[in-house]
Amino acid sequence: MIVVKQAELTSAGQLRRYSWEHLEDERGFLTDEAIDPEEDPLKITPTEEFQRVWAQ
């Protein structure tokens, strides 16, 4: 799996978004490595929910 959009919600409630249009900033970056679902626990987010969060 390759990440093309990444949304992170910090413990303080701050939303960070990364994509090919915004690869990195002083707080983080879009992962540059493939994700292995067997090694990296993933939480599936429905498309509609991800798009709603992404648009904030």
Secondary structure, 3 states (H helix, E strand, C coil): CCCCEEEEECCCCCEEEEECCECEECCEECCCCCCCCCCCCCCCCCHHHHHHHHCC
